[in-house]
Amino acid sequence: MFPAEPSAPTAASRSAERGVDRVFRALASDVRRDILDALRDGPRPTGELVMLFPGLSRFAVMQHLRVLGRARLVVSKKTGRVRTNYLNPVPIRLIYERWVSRYEGAWAAALTSIRDAAEGVGTERTPSRPAGTARADVRRGELRGRP
């Protein structure tokens, strides 16, 4: 019996994928990541963000804010002539839940085993053996499967 075919993507799942693509595309720029870091401390007007990036023009910062806005990472509110930008952490949280949290258990187990190996936890030490014997045991293990 063949395994079941994966179901066709629905309109909702395609829309969610486009949203994830926009977030990853927005996070691909170091300037945009720096803008998000600046907004992590609290909302900032666009003029203040422009002052944080002296190597960029106001237009360039606004373009980066537009990309972040399309990814829904930044929400703007205009009051008079001042546009204030707010960090929206929800898309980052969704990325974390979908991608990072699925793999963190495996990474934690790998890091724990590396730590245990480095500390010698779980391995039997035989102080009566000379140091060269362990190497010989390893070599025998490597050659065991060969003809």
N, CA, C and O atoms as CSV, one atom per row, in Angstrom:
chain,resi,resn,atom,element,x,y,z
A,1,MET,N,N,0.840,-1.180,0.000
A,1,MET,CA,C,0.000,0.000,0.000
A,1,MET,C,C,0.879,1.234,0.000
A,1,MET,O,O,1.870,1.302,0.727
A,2,PHE,N,N,0.519,2.195,-0.806
A,2,PHE,CA,C,1.266,3.438,-0.866
A,2,PHE,C,C,0.792,4.374,0.230
A,2,PHE,O,O,-0.378,4.347,0.612
A,3,PRO,N,N,1.698,5.205,0.740
A,3,PRO,CA,C,1.265,6.169,1.751
A,3,PRO,C,C,0.308,7.176,1.118
A,3,PRO,O,O,0.340,7.426,-0.087
A,4,ALA,N,N,-0.524,7.729,1.952
A,4,ALA,CA,C,-1.515,8.698,1.467
A,4,ALA,C,C,-0.812,9.930,0.891
A,4,ALA,O,O,0.200,10.398,1.411
A,5,GLU,N,N,-1.378,10.425,-0.185
A,5,GLU,CA,C,-0.842,11.633,-0.803
A,5,GLU,C,C,-1.114,12.823,0.099
A,5,GLU,O,O,-2.156,12.881,0.752
A,6,PRO,N,N,-0.192,13.768,0.142
A,6,PRO,CA,C,-0.470,14.951,0.954
A,6,PRO,C,C,-1.658,15.707,0.364
A,6,PRO,O,O,-1.850,15.754,-0.851
A,7,SER,N,N,-2.433,16.284,1.244
A,7,SER,CA,C,-3.623,16.993,0.777
A,7,SER,C,C,-3.236,18.264,0.032
A,7,SER,O,O,-2.191,18.861,0.291
A,8,ALA,N,N,-4.070,18.653,-0.871
A,8,ALA,CA,C,-3.816,19.857,-1.652
A,8,ALA,C,C,-3.914,21.083,-0.744
A,8,ALA,O,O,-4.750,21.134,0.157
A,9,PRO,N,N,-3.052,22.066,-0.993
A,9,PRO,CA,C,-3.104,23.247,-0.131
A,9,PRO,C,C,-4.411,24.014,-0.337
A,9,PRO,O,O,-4.908,24.159,-1.453
A,10,THR,N,N,-4.931,24.485,0.756
A,10,THR,CA,C,-6.154,25.276,0.701
A,10,THR,C,C,-5.780,26.742,0.518
A,10,THR,O,O,-4.614,27.121,0.626
A,11,ALA,N,N,-6.786,27.549,0.242
A,11,ALA,CA,C,-6.540,28.983,0.079
A,11,ALA,C,C,-5.990,29.587,1.361
A,11,ALA,O,O,-5.136,30.472,1.319
A,12,ALA,N,N,-6.479,29.110,2.502
A,12,ALA,CA,C,-6.003,29.638,3.784
A,12,ALA,C,C,-4.545,29.260,4.028
A,12,ALA,O,O,-3.758,30.074,4.511
A,13,SER,N,N,-4.188,28.007,3.686
A,13,SER,CA,C,-2.796,27.589,3.914
A,13,SER,C,C,-1.853,28.312,2.961
A,13,SER,O,O,-0.731,28.647,3.339
A,14,ARG,N,N,-2.300,28.558,1.717
A,14,ARG,CA,C,-1.459,29.319,0.773
A,14,ARG,C,C,-1.265,30.744,1.260
A,14,ARG,O,O,-0.168,31.291,1.143
A,15,SER,N,N,-2.304,31.351,1.800
A,15,SER,CA,C,-2.198,32.703,2.329
A,15,SER,C,C,-1.243,32.752,3.515
A,15,SER,O,O,-0.449,33.685,3.639
A,16,ALA,N,N,-1.321,31.750,4.386
A,16,ALA,CA,C,-0.419,31.693,5.540
A,16,ALA,C,C,1.023,31.536,5.079
A,16,ALA,O,O,1.931,32.142,5.648
A,17,GLU,N,N,1.236,30.713,4.039
A,17,GLU,CA,C,2.591,30.533,3.501
A,17,GLU,C,C,3.134,31.833,2.933
A,17,GLU,O,O,4.311,32.147,3.114
A,18,ARG,N,N,2.282,32.595,2.243
A,18,ARG,CA,C,2.740,33.889,1.714
A,18,ARG,C,C,3.127,34.818,2.856
A,18,ARG,O,O,4.097,35.568,2.748
A,19,GLY,N,N,2.374,34.770,3.945
A,19,GLY,CA,C,2.709,35.588,5.113
A,19,GLY,C,C,4.050,35.198,5.714
A,19,GLY,O,O,4.839,36.059,6.104
A,20,VAL,N,N,4.304,33.893,5.786
A,20,VAL,CA,C,5.587,33.415,6.300
A,20,VAL,C,C,6.713,33.849,5.371
A,20,VAL,O,O,7.780,34.258,5.830
A,21,ASP,N,N,6.474,33.759,4.055
A,21,ASP,CA,C,7.486,34.213,3.090
A,21,ASP,C,C,7.808,35.684,3.290
A,21,ASP,O,O,8.975,36.074,3.252
A,22,ARG,N,N,6.795,36.497,3.501
A,22,ARG,CA,C,7.018,37.939,3.710
A,22,ARG,C,C,7.838,38.194,4.964
A,22,ARG,O,O,8.705,39.068,4.978
A,23,VAL,N,N,7.567,37.436,6.012
A,23,VAL,CA,C,8.319,37.621,7.261
A,23,VAL,C,C,9.782,37.256,7.047
A,23,VAL,O,O,10.673,38.002,7.452
A,24,PHE,N,N,10.036,36.110,6.413
A,24,PHE,CA,C,11.426,35.709,6.176
A,24,PHE,C,C,12.123,36.696,5.247
A,24,PHE,O,O,13.295,37.016,5.450
A,25,ARG,N,N,11.416,37.178,4.234
A,25,ARG,CA,C,12.000,38.160,3.323
A,25,ARG,C,C,12.336,39.445,4.089
A,25,ARG,O,O,13.391,40.040,3.867
A,26,ALA,N,N,11.460,39.865,4.972
A,26,ALA,CA,C,11.708,41.085,5.747
A,26,ALA,C,C,12.891,40.895,6.693
A,26,ALA,O,O,13.690,41.811,6.885
A,27,LEU,N,N,13.001,39.718,7.277
A,27,LEU,CA,C,14.083,39.466,8.225
A,27,LEU,C,C,15.426,39.219,7.535
A,27,LEU,O,O,16.456,39.144,8.205
A,28,ALA,N,N,15.428,39.092,6.216
A,28,ALA,CA,C,16.667,38.833,5.491
A,28,ALA,C,C,17.601,40.035,5.471
A,28,ALA,O,O,18.788,39.877,5.186
A,29,SER,N,N,17.105,41.221,5.762
A,29,SER,CA,C,17.930,42.427,5.726
A,29,SER,C,C,18.411,42.775,7.126
A,29,SER,O,O,17.631,42.776,8.079
A,30,ASP,N,N,19.707,43.071,7.243
A,30,ASP,CA,C,20.235,43.444,8.555
A,30,ASP,C,C,19.691,44.792,9.025
A,30,ASP,O,O,19.521,45.004,10.226
A,31,VAL,N,N,19.417,45.700,8.096
A,31,VAL,CA,C,18.845,46.999,8.476
A,31,VAL,C,C,17.451,46.795,9.064
A,31,VAL,O,O,17.108,47.404,10.077
A,32,ARG,N,N,16.669,45.963,8.447
A,32,ARG,CA,C,15.304,45.719,8.960
A,32,ARG,C,C,15.350,45.030,10.322
A,32,ARG,O,O,14.531,45.317,11.195
A,33,ARG,N,N,16.302,44.128,10.499
A,33,ARG,CA,C,16.442,43.498,11.824
A,33,ARG,C,C,16.856,44.543,12.854
A,33,ARG,O,O,16.394,44.503,13.994
A,34,ASP,N,N,17.731,45.488,12.459
A,34,ASP,CA,C,18.126,46.558,13.390
A,34,ASP,C,C,16.936,47.464,13.717
A,34,ASP,O,O,16.805,47.928,14.850
A,35,ILE,N,N,16.085,47.713,12.748
A,35,ILE,CA,C,14.885,48.522,13.004
A,35,ILE,C,C,13.982,47.796,13.999
A,35,ILE,O,O,13.446,48.413,14.920
A,36,LEU,N,N,13.815,46.499,13.813
A,36,LEU,CA,C,12.995,45.740,14.767
A,36,LEU,C,C,13.604,45.779,16.158
A,36,LEU,O,O,12.888,45.891,17.153
A,37,ASP,N,N,14.942,45.685,16.228
A,37,ASP,CA,C,15.599,45.771,17.540
A,37,ASP,C,C,15.353,47.140,18.181
A,37,ASP,O,O,15.136,47.240,19.389
A,38,ALA,N,N,15.389,48.182,17.364
A,38,ALA,CA,C,15.146,49.531,17.893
A,38,ALA,C,C,13.710,49.669,18.394
A,38,ALA,O,O,13.456,50.363,19.378
A,39,LEU,N,N,12.780,49.014,17.721
A,39,LEU,CA,C,11.378,49.104,18.129
A,39,LEU,C,C,11.055,48.185,19.299
A,39,LEU,O,O,9.996,48.313,19.913
A,40,ARG,N,N,11.945,47.275,19.608
A,40,ARG,CA,C,11.726,46.381,20.743
A,40,ARG,C,C,11.674,47.161,22.055
A,40,ARG,O,O,10.989,46.765,22.998
A,41,ASP,N,N,12.408,48.276,22.102
A,41,ASP,CA,C,12.426,49.098,23.322
A,41,ASP,C,C,11.178,49.951,23.460
A,41,ASP,O,O,10.913,50.496,24.532
A,42,GLY,N,N,10.410,50.069,22.386
A,42,GLY,CA,C,9.186,50.860,22.444
A,42,GLY,C,C,8.922,51.524,21.102
A,42,GLY,O,O,9.788,51.528,20.227
A,43,PRO,N,N,7.724,52.087,20.936
A,43,PRO,CA,C,7.396,52.717,19.654
A,43,PRO,C,C,8.283,53.932,19.394
A,43,PRO,O,O,8.712,54.615,20.323
A,44,ARG,N,N,8.549,54.186,18.114
A,44,ARG,CA,C,9.397,55.329,17.721
A,44,ARG,C,C,8.820,55.983,16.478
A,44,ARG,O,O,8.313,55.306,15.583
A,45,PRO,N,N,8.901,57.298,16.432
A,45,PRO,CA,C,8.506,57.991,15.206
A,45,PRO,C,C,9.507,57.692,14.088
A,45,PRO,O,O,10.662,57.360,14.354
A,46,THR,N,N,9.063,57.809,12.860
A,46,THR,CA,C,9.934,57.518,11.713
A,46,THR,C,C,11.169,58.411,11.720
A,46,THR,O,O,12.265,57.949,11.401
A,47,GLY,N,N,11.009,59.679,12.077
A,47,GLY,CA,C,12.155,60.593,12.118
A,47,GLY,C,C,13.228,60.125,13.092
A,47,GLY,O,O,14.421,60.257,12.819
A,48,GLU,N,N,12.810,59.586,14.212
A,48,GLU,CA,C,13.781,59.074,15.184
A,48,GLU,C,C,14.494,57.841,14.638
A,48,GLU,O,O,15.689,57.662,14.874
A,49,LEU,N,N,13.772,56.992,13.910
A,49,LEU,CA,C,14.412,55.824,13.295
A,49,LEU,C,C,15.418,56.259,12.231
A,49,LEU,O,O,16.476,55.646,12.089
A,50,VAL,N,N,15.094,57.309,11.489
A,50,VAL,CA,C,16.021,57.815,10.467
A,50,VAL,C,C,17.314,58.280,11.131
A,50,VAL,O,O,18.399,58.082,10.583
A,51,MET,N,N,17.207,58.900,12.313
A,51,MET,CA,C,18.396,59.386,13.019
A,51,MET,C,C,19.281,58.216,13.475
A,51,MET,O,O,20.491,58.389,13.622
A,52,LEU,N,N,18.703,57.043,13.698
A,52,LEU,CA,C,19.485,55.879,14.133
A,52,LEU,C,C,20.323,55.293,12.999
A,52,LEU,O,O,21.267,54.543,13.250
A,53,PHE,N,N,19.991,55.624,11.772
A,53,PHE,CA,C,20.700,55.064,10.615
A,53,PHE,C,C,21.255,56.204,9.768
A,53,PHE,O,O,20.686,56.537,8.728
A,54,PRO,N,N,22.366,56.806,10.205
A,54,PRO,CA,C,22.896,57.977,9.484
A,54,PRO,C,C,23.381,57.645,8.071
A,54,PRO,O,O,23.466,58.543,7.233
A,55,GLY,N,N,23.695,56.408,7.792
A,55,GLY,CA,C,24.152,56.029,6.456
A,55,GLY,C,C,23.023,55.832,5.465
A,55,GLY,O,O,23.273,55.599,4.282
A,56,LEU,N,N,21.799,55.918,5.920
A,56,LEU,CA,C,20.645,55.708,5.044
A,56,LEU,C,C,19.835,56.994,4.913
A,56,LEU,O,O,19.772,57.807,5.835
A,57,SER,N,N,19.230,57.153,3.767
A,57,SER,CA,C,18.343,58.296,3.564
A,57,SER,C,C,16.999,58.037,4.237
A,57,SER,O,O,16.671,56.904,4.587
A,58,ARG,N,N,16.240,59.095,4.409
A,58,ARG,CA,C,14.898,58.945,4.980
A,58,ARG,C,C,14.055,58.029,4.098
A,58,ARG,O,O,13.289,57.202,4.592
A,59,PHE,N,N,14.208,58.189,2.799
A,59,PHE,CA,C,13.451,57.362,1.853
A,59,PHE,C,C,13.790,55.878,2.035
A,59,PHE,O,O,12.900,55.028,2.008
A,60,ALA,N,N,15.084,55.571,2.221
A,60,ALA,CA,C,15.496,54.167,2.382
A,60,ALA,C,C,14.914,53.579,3.665
A,60,ALA,O,O,14.441,52.443,3.669
A,61,VAL,N,N,14.947,54.347,4.749
A,61,VAL,CA,C,14.371,53.850,6.007
A,61,VAL,C,C,12.868,53.623,5.839
A,61,VAL,O,O,12.322,52.641,6.341
A,62,MET,N,N,12.213,54.529,5.135
A,62,MET,CA,C,10.772,54.367,4.920
A,62,MET,C,C,10.479,53.139,4.059
A,62,MET,O,O,9.472,52.460,4.265
A,63,GLN,N,N,11.358,52.853,3.097
A,63,GLN,CA,C,11.181,51.641,2.280
A,63,GLN,C,C,11.305,50.391,3.151
A,63,GLN,O,O,10.530,49.444,3.016
A,64,HIS,N,N,12.291,50.405,4.042
A,64,HIS,CA,C,12.446,49.259,4.948
A,64,HIS,C,C,11.218,49.133,5.846
A,64,HIS,O,O,10.744,48.025,6.097
A,65,LEU,N,N,10.702,50.259,6.330
A,65,LEU,CA,C,9.497,50.216,7.171
A,65,LEU,C,C,8.303,49.685,6.377
A,65,LEU,O,O,7.453,48.985,6.928
A,66,ARG,N,N,8.239,50.011,5.101
A,66,ARG,CA,C,7.152,49.517,4.256
A,66,ARG,C,C,7.220,47.986,4.126
A,66,ARG,O,O,6.198,47.303,4.200
A,67,VAL,N,N,8.435,47.462,3.932
A,67,VAL,CA,C,8.601,46.002,3.841
A,67,VAL,C,C,8.215,45.350,5.171
A,67,VAL,O,O,7.536,44.324,5.191
A,68,LEU,N,N,8.648,45.948,6.271
A,68,LEU,CA,C,8.289,45.408,7.586
A,68,LEU,C,C,6.786,45.503,7.818
A,68,LEU,O,O,6.203,44.632,8.464
A,69,GLY,N,N,6.165,46.532,7.306
A,69,GLY,CA,C,4.717,46.674,7.441
A,69,GLY,C,C,3.962,45.635,6.634
A,69,GLY,O,O,2.956,45.097,7.096
A,70,ARG,N,N,4.447,45.344,5.411
A,70,ARG,CA,C,3.799,44.304,4.598
A,70,ARG,C,C,3.902,42.932,5.259
A,70,ARG,O,O,3.014,42.094,5.108
A,71,ALA,N,N,4.997,42.707,5.997
A,71,ALA,CA,C,5.168,41.446,6.725
A,71,ALA,C,C,4.431,41.474,8.058
A,71,ALA,O,O,4.438,40.493,8.802
A,72,ARG,N,N,3.803,42.594,8.348
A,72,ARG,CA,C,3.056,42.799,9.609
A,72,ARG,C,C,3.940,42.746,10.836
A,72,ARG,O,O,3.477,42.471,11.943
A,73,LEU,N,N,5.229,43.016,10.624
A,73,LEU,CA,C,6.147,43.060,11.760
A,73,LEU,C,C,6.133,44.426,12.425
A,73,LEU,O,O,6.475,44.556,13.601
A,74,VAL,N,N,5.733,45.454,11.662
A,74,VAL,CA,C,5.643,46.822,12.167
A,74,VAL,C,C,4.266,47.363,11.823
A,74,VAL,O,O,3.769,47.201,10.708
A,75,VAL,N,N,3.676,47.997,12.794
A,75,VAL,CA,C,2.389,48.662,12.608
A,75,VAL,C,C,2.622,50.154,12.824
A,75,VAL,O,O,3.274,50.552,13.789
A,76,SER,N,N,2.087,50.980,11.923
A,76,SER,CA,C,2.285,52.420,12.019
A,76,SER,C,C,0.975,53.115,12.325
A,76,SER,O,O,-0.102,52.679,11.920
A,77,LYS,N,N,1.103,54.205,13.049
A,77,LYS,CA,C,-0.063,55.027,13.357
A,77,LYS,C,C,0.342,56.474,13.117
A,77,LYS,O,O,1.345,56.953,13.647
A,78,LYS,N,N,-0.459,57.162,12.306
A,78,LYS,CA,C,-0.128,58.538,11.964
A,78,LYS,C,C,-0.987,59.481,12.793
A,78,LYS,O,O,-2.212,59.365,12.824
A,79,THR,N,N,-0.322,60.415,13.462
A,79,THR,CA,C,-1.004,61.452,14.238
A,79,THR,C,C,-0.474,62.792,13.747
A,79,THR,O,O,0.667,63.157,14.030
A,80,GLY,N,N,-1.297,63.514,13.019
A,80,GLY,CA,C,-0.831,64.767,12.424
A,80,GLY,C,C,0.235,64.469,11.388
A,80,GLY,O,O,-0.004,63.728,10.434
A,81,ARG,N,N,1.412,65.049,11.578
A,81,ARG,CA,C,2.505,64.800,10.636
A,81,ARG,C,C,3.472,63.731,11.118
A,81,ARG,O,O,4.430,63.395,10.422
A,82,VAL,N,N,3.225,63.201,12.301
A,82,VAL,CA,C,4.149,62.225,12.897
A,82,VAL,C,C,3.585,60.817,12.711
A,82,VAL,O,O,2.444,60.524,13.068
A,83,ARG,N,N,4.433,59.956,12.136
A,83,ARG,CA,C,4.077,58.547,11.984
A,83,ARG,C,C,4.868,57.761,13.021
A,83,ARG,O,O,6.099,57.742,12.991
A,84,THR,N,N,4.157,57.115,13.933
A,84,THR,CA,C,4.798,56.330,14.991
A,84,THR,C,C,4.736,54.856,14.612
A,84,THR,O,O,3.704,54.358,14.163
A,85,ASN,N,N,5.851,54.173,14.800
A,85,ASN,CA,C,5.986,52.761,14.406
A,85,ASN,C,C,6.037,51.879,15.641
A,85,ASN,O,O,6.744,52.173,16.604
A,86,TYR,N,N,5.286,50.808,15.597
A,86,TYR,CA,C,5.205,49.871,16.713
A,86,TYR,C,C,5.641,48.491,16.238
A,86,TYR,O,O,5.342,48.084,15.115
A,87,LEU,N,N,6.347,47.781,17.101
A,87,LEU,CA,C,6.724,46.396,16.811
A,87,LEU,C,C,5.513,45.507,17.023
A,87,LEU,O,O,4.819,45.620,18.034
A,88,ASN,N,N,5.262,44.623,16.068
A,88,ASN,CA,C,4.210,43.619,16.205
A,88,ASN,C,C,4.896,42.257,16.310
A,88,ASN,O,O,5.324,41.722,15.288
A,89,PRO,N,N,5.015,41.681,17.492
A,89,PRO,CA,C,5.762,40.426,17.649
A,89,PRO,C,C,4.983,39.179,17.240
A,89,PRO,O,O,5.541,38.082,17.271
A,90,VAL,N,N,3.729,39.310,16.861
A,90,VAL,CA,C,2.903,38.129,16.563
A,90,VAL,C,C,3.483,37.292,15.413
A,90,VAL,O,O,3.573,36.073,15.562
A,91,PRO,N,N,3.883,37.885,14.263
A,91,PRO,CA,C,4.446,37.044,13.194
A,91,PRO,C,C,5.719,36.313,13.615
A,91,PRO,O,O,5.956,35.182,13.190
A,92,ILE,N,N,6.535,36.953,14.447
A,92,ILE,CA,C,7.756,36.291,14.914
A,92,ILE,C,C,7.382,35.120,15.823
A,92,ILE,O,O,8.013,34.064,15.774
A,93,ARG,N,N,6.372,35.308,16.638
A,93,ARG,CA,C,5.916,34.233,17.515
A,93,ARG,C,C,5.379,33.049,16.695
A,93,ARG,O,O,5.618,31.890,17.034
A,94,LEU,N,N,4.652,33.360,15.614
A,94,LEU,CA,C,4.133,32.293,14.759
A,94,LEU,C,C,5.269,31.517,14.091
A,94,LEU,O,O,5.216,30.292,13.978
A,95,ILE,N,N,6.302,32.253,13.647
A,95,ILE,CA,C,7.479,31.606,13.056
A,95,ILE,C,C,8.140,30.721,14.103
A,95,ILE,O,O,8.530,29.590,13.814
A,96,TYR,N,N,8.261,31.237,15.307
A,96,TYR,CA,C,8.878,30.461,16.380
A,96,TYR,C,C,8.093,29.171,16.631
A,96,TYR,O,O,8.672,28.090,16.729
A,97,GLU,N,N,6.784,29.299,16.732
A,97,GLU,CA,C,5.964,28.120,17.026
A,97,GLU,C,C,6.002,27.113,15.884
A,97,GLU,O,O,6.008,25.903,16.113
A,98,ARG,N,N,6.028,27.619,14.655
A,98,ARG,CA,C,5.989,26.712,13.513
A,98,ARG,C,C,7.333,26.072,13.207
A,98,ARG,O,O,7.388,24.886,12.879
A,99,TRP,N,N,8.422,26.834,13.307
A,99,TRP,CA,C,9.719,26.337,12.871
A,99,TRP,C,C,10.685,26.055,14.013
A,99,TRP,O,O,11.274,24.975,14.062
A,100,VAL,N,N,10.859,26.982,14.914
A,100,VAL,CA,C,11.913,26.842,15.920
A,100,VAL,C,C,11.522,25.828,16.983
A,100,VAL,O,O,12.325,24.964,17.336
A,101,SER,N,N,10.310,25.919,17.496
A,101,SER,CA,C,9.929,25.044,18.604
A,101,SER,C,C,9.898,23.579,18.189
A,101,SER,O,O,10.110,22.705,19.029
A,102,ARG,N,N,9.641,23.290,16.926
A,102,ARG,CA,C,9.619,21.893,16.464
A,102,ARG,C,C,10.980,21.239,16.538
A,102,ARG,O,O,11.087,20.029,16.738
A,103,TYR,N,N,12.019,22.038,16.377
A,103,TYR,CA,C,13.366,21.485,16.329
A,103,TYR,C,C,14.141,21.685,17.620
A,103,TYR,O,O,15.213,21.104,17.788
A,104,GLU,N,N,13.625,22.489,18.528
A,104,GLU,CA,C,14.417,22.766,19.716
A,104,GLU,C,C,14.548,21.541,20.613
A,104,GLU,O,O,15.534,21.435,21.343
A,105,GLY,N,N,13.598,20.616,20.587
A,105,GLY,CA,C,13.729,19.404,21.377
A,105,GLY,C,C,14.896,18.558,20.893
A,105,GLY,O,O,15.659,18.018,21.694
A,106,ALA,N,N,15.029,18.447,19.571
A,106,ALA,CA,C,16.135,17.669,19.012
A,106,ALA,C,C,17.469,18.346,19.308
A,106,ALA,O,O,18.458,17.686,19.629
A,107,TRP,N,N,17.480,19.686,19.193
A,107,TRP,CA,C,18.718,20.410,19.494
A,107,TRP,C,C,19.069,20.290,20.966
A,107,TRP,O,O,20.240,20.130,21.310
A,108,ALA,N,N,18.086,20.364,21.829
A,108,ALA,CA,C,18.356,20.242,23.264
A,108,ALA,C,C,18.919,18.860,23.581
A,108,ALA,O,O,19.849,18.738,24.378
A,109,ALA,N,N,18.356,17.812,22.959
A,109,ALA,CA,C,18.863,16.463,23.195
A,109,ALA,C,C,20.295,16.318,22.680
A,109,ALA,O,O,21.131,15.689,23.328
A,110,ALA,N,N,20.575,16.903,21.511
A,110,ALA,CA,C,21.929,16.825,20.956
A,110,ALA,C,C,22.919,17.566,21.846
A,110,ALA,O,O,24.017,17.077,22.111
A,111,LEU,N,N,22.519,18.756,22.305
A,111,LEU,CA,C,23.422,19.518,23.163
A,111,LEU,C,C,23.629,18.824,24.505
A,111,LEU,O,O,24.725,18.868,25.065
A,112,THR,N,N,22.585,18.185,25.023
A,112,THR,CA,C,22.725,17.447,26.277
A,112,THR,C,C,23.687,16.275,26.117
A,112,THR,O,O,24.512,16.014,26.992
A,113,SER,N,N,23.572,15.565,24.977
A,113,SER,CA,C,24.474,14.427,24.765
A,113,SER,C,C,25.917,14.901,24.578
A,113,SER,O,O,26.852,14.228,25.011
A,114,ILE,N,N,26.099,16.059,23.933
A,114,ILE,CA,C,27.456,16.604,23.780
A,114,ILE,C,C,28.022,16.983,25.150
A,114,ILE,O,O,29.183,16.714,25.459
A,115,ARG,N,N,27.165,17.616,25.964
A,115,ARG,CA,C,27.612,17.992,27.310
A,115,ARG,C,C,27.962,16.750,28.116
A,115,ARG,O,O,28.988,16.708,28.795
A,116,ASP,N,N,27.090,15.725,28.035
A,116,ASP,CA,C,27.352,14.494,28.779
A,116,ASP,C,C,28.643,13.828,28.312
A,116,ASP,O,O,29.414,13.312,29.121
A,117,ALA,N,N,28.868,13.842,27.006
A,117,ALA,CA,C,30.097,13.248,26.482
A,117,ALA,C,C,31.317,14.029,26.955
A,117,ALA,O,O,32.341,13.438,27.298
A,118,ALA,N,N,31.207,15.364,26.974
A,118,ALA,CA,C,32.326,16.188,27.412
A,118,ALA,C,C,32.600,16.016,28.898
A,118,ALA,O,O,33.752,16.060,29.332
A,119,GLU,N,N,31.551,15.823,29.670
A,119,GLU,CA,C,31.724,15.670,31.114
A,119,GLU,C,C,31.939,14.221,31.520
A,119,GLU,O,O,32.255,13.945,32.678
A,120,GLY,N,N,31.771,13.285,30.579
A,120,GLY,CA,C,31.962,11.882,30.892
A,120,GLY,C,C,30.789,11.257,31.610
A,120,GLY,O,O,30.937,10.205,32.231
A,121,VAL,N,N,29.634,11.877,31.540
A,121,VAL,CA,C,28.443,11.348,32.195
A,121,VAL,C,C,27.912,10.196,31.360
A,121,VAL,O,O,27.797,10.320,30.140
A,122,GLY,N,N,27.593,9.098,31.987
A,122,GLY,CA,C,26.999,7.970,31.277
A,122,GLY,C,C,28.021,7.037,30.658
A,122,GLY,O,O,27.653,5.985,30.136
A,123,THR,N,N,29.283,7.394,30.701
A,123,THR,CA,C,30.293,6.487,30.166
A,123,THR,C,C,31.026,5.856,31.339
A,123,THR,O,O,31.242,6.481,32.377
A,124,GLU,N,N,31.387,4.642,31.148
A,124,GLU,CA,C,32.121,3.948,32.202
A,124,GLU,C,C,33.601,4.188,32.006
A,124,GLU,O,O,34.155,3.970,30.928
A,125,ARG,N,N,34.206,4.631,33.045
A,125,ARG,CA,C,35.650,4.833,32.993
A,125,ARG,C,C,36.310,3.674,33.719
A,125,ARG,O,O,35.909,3.301,34.821
A,126,THR,N,N,37.292,3.132,33.104
A,126,THR,CA,C,38.030,2.054,33.738
A,126,THR,C,C,39.440,2.549,33.992
A,126,THR,O,O,40.300,2.479,33.113
A,127,PRO,N,N,39.673,3.042,35.180
A,127,PRO,CA,C,40.984,3.610,35.470
A,127,PRO,C,C,42.097,2.574,35.424
A,127,PRO,O,O,43.270,2.939,35.347
A,128,SER,N,N,41.747,1.269,35.471
A,128,SER,CA,C,42.809,0.261,35.443
A,128,SER,C,C,43.391,0.099,34.039
A,128,SER,O,O,44.502,-0.406,33.883
A,129,ARG,N,N,42.642,0.527,33.013
A,129,ARG,CA,C,43.141,0.398,31.644
A,129,ARG,C,C,44.143,1.508,31.349
A,129,ARG,O,O,43.974,2.636,31.811
A,130,PRO,N,N,45.151,1.203,30.608
A,130,PRO,CA,C,46.051,2.255,30.165
A,130,PRO,C,C,45.370,3.110,29.096
A,130,PRO,O,O,44.422,2.668,28.448
A,131,ALA,N,N,45.856,4.321,28.922
A,131,ALA,CA,C,45.212,5.254,27.997
A,131,ALA,C,C,45.202,4.739,26.571
A,131,ALA,O,O,44.235,5.001,25.857
A,132,GLY,N,N,46.194,4.040,26.123
A,132,GLY,CA,C,46.265,3.568,24.746
A,132,GLY,C,C,45.269,2.471,24.423
A,132,GLY,O,O,44.987,2.231,23.250
A,133,THR,N,N,44.734,1.805,25.418
A,133,THR,CA,C,43.785,0.732,25.195
A,133,THR,C,C,42.476,1.249,24.633
A,133,THR,O,O,41.861,0.621,23.771
A,134,ALA,N,N,42.057,2.405,25.132
A,134,ALA,CA,C,40.803,2.981,24.649
A,134,ALA,C,C,40.882,3.267,23.162
A,134,ALA,O,O,39.920,3.030,22.432
A,135,ARG,N,N,42.015,3.772,22.708
A,135,ARG,CA,C,42.180,4.045,21.291
A,135,ARG,C,C,42.120,2.750,20.485
A,135,ARG,O,O,41.517,2.703,19.413
A,136,ALA,N,N,42.743,1.714,21.007
A,136,ALA,CA,C,42.717,0.433,20.312
A,136,ALA,C,C,41.294,-0.108,20.237
A,136,ALA,O,O,40.904,-0.690,19.225
A,137,ASP,N,N,40.507,0.081,21.313
A,137,ASP,CA,C,39.117,-0.346,21.283
A,137,ASP,C,C,38.348,0.403,20.200
A,137,ASP,O,O,37.532,-0.188,19.492
A,138,VAL,N,N,38.601,1.675,20.075
A,138,VAL,CA,C,37.914,2.463,19.050
A,138,VAL,C,C,38.296,1.957,17.673
A,138,VAL,O,O,37.436,1.821,16.803
A,139,ARG,N,N,39.556,1.680,17.465
A,139,ARG,CA,C,39.985,1.192,16.149
A,139,ARG,C,C,39.359,-0.157,15.840
A,139,ARG,O,O,38.947,-0.399,14.705
A,140,ARG,N,N,39.281,-1.022,16.807
A,140,ARG,CA,C,38.628,-2.313,16.566
A,140,ARG,C,C,37.165,-2.106,16.203
A,140,ARG,O,O,36.628,-2.811,15.348
A,141,GLY,N,N,36.525,-1.151,16.845
A,141,GLY,CA,C,35.120,-0.857,16.533
A,141,GLY,C,C,34.959,-0.330,15.127
A,141,GLY,O,O,33.983,-0.653,14.450
A,142,GLU,N,N,35.916,0.488,14.675
A,142,GLU,CA,C,35.832,1.026,13.326
A,142,GLU,C,C,36.064,-0.053,12.279
A,142,GLU,O,O,35.466,-0.024,11.204
A,143,LEU,N,N,36.917,-0.984,12.592
A,143,LEU,CA,C,37.242,-2.026,11.616
A,143,LEU,C,C,36.277,-3.198,11.659
A,143,LEU,O,O,36.324,-4.076,10.797
A,144,ARG,N,N,35.417,-3.216,12.642
A,144,ARG,CA,C,34.548,-4.363,12.846
A,144,ARG,C,C,33.663,-4.617,11.635
A,144,ARG,O,O,33.471,-5.778,11.274
A,145,GLY,N,N,33.127,-3.618,11.003
A,145,GLY,CA,C,32.195,-3.802,9.905
A,145,GLY,C,C,32.871,-4.029,8.559
A,145,GLY,O,O,32.203,-4.377,7.586
A,146,ARG,N,N,34.178,-3.839,8.489
A,146,ARG,CA,C,34.863,-3.980,7.198
A,146,ARG,C,C,35.266,-5.418,6.936
A,146,ARG,O,O,35.469,-6.183,7.878
A,147,PRO,N,N,35.383,-5.792,5.692
A,147,PRO,CA,C,35.787,-7.172,5.358
A,147,PRO,C,C,37.241,-7.416,5.679
A,147,PRO,O,O,37.744,-8.518,5.462
